[in-house]
Every structure is written in structure tokens, then in C-alpha cells.
Amino acid sequence: MSSAGGFLDTMFGGSNLDKLTKRECYIQLIDSYRMRVEDDYVYGADNHGLYAGEDPRPEFDHFLDLAEKRNGLLPRWWNKESRVACEAMGADDSKENWADLSCAVEKHDIQDHYKDNAMPMKLRLLAEKVYGKRVAGGL
């Protein structure tokens, strides 16, 4: 594939969710959504979800709906129970839960948490695959 997306998929390994544990997969899906909401706010001047003072869970549910429609994006083991577990992780607002949907994340938070400076881009690419488009303001 000669597109930039193909190059970046090769460089960053596509979604690779199949290679993760269930817990890691759920966290990366949640972080991909949270990074996208942050990017929409910063680059697209589009306040939605947490940034609009709304409960982020319905919007995250829509994110998962879209992800489930993207052929081959989610791991082979993904099913209804996996989705419920992922949603529950995102809804857990305890201090110990990194993946709390009610907490915003910024690029440096992602880099620090994963100890990977490229992780924000990997999560952005995952969100692009889910939504089928880039951030409105152009990133």
C-alpha cells in the first residue's frame, strides 16, 4: 500500500489489539477514545463528551459500536462479554483505574503511562480506524 496510512500501519503495527491481553486491549480502546476527544478539543475546536461537560459513556459506547463494525479491527476473542468488561473498566471511577472515562488525558499523560513516546500516534491511528476519518482540524 502506498498511502501514508499504509506506511504508518506498517511502522506502528496497525491496531495490534489481537496481540494484547484483554485488559491491555480494553485500556488501549479507552485511551484511543480519550486521546481522540482531547485531539478534537485541541485541534478541531470540537468540545464533546467530557469536554462538553457530558457523560462520556454514551459516546464511548458509540465508539465501540463503530469499532465492532470495522472488519478485523477488534481481536478475534471480542464478544458481548468483552464489550461489557471494557465498558465497565471505562466506567470505574476509582483512583486506581487509569482508564477512567471521566478523566481527560493529554499526549504527555499517554507517553508517561505507556513509557512510549510514539503511543499517542498509535492511539490516534486506532481512533482513525474506528471513526474512518482524521481529527476535524487536521492532525
Disulfide bonds with the S-S distance in Angstrom:
none
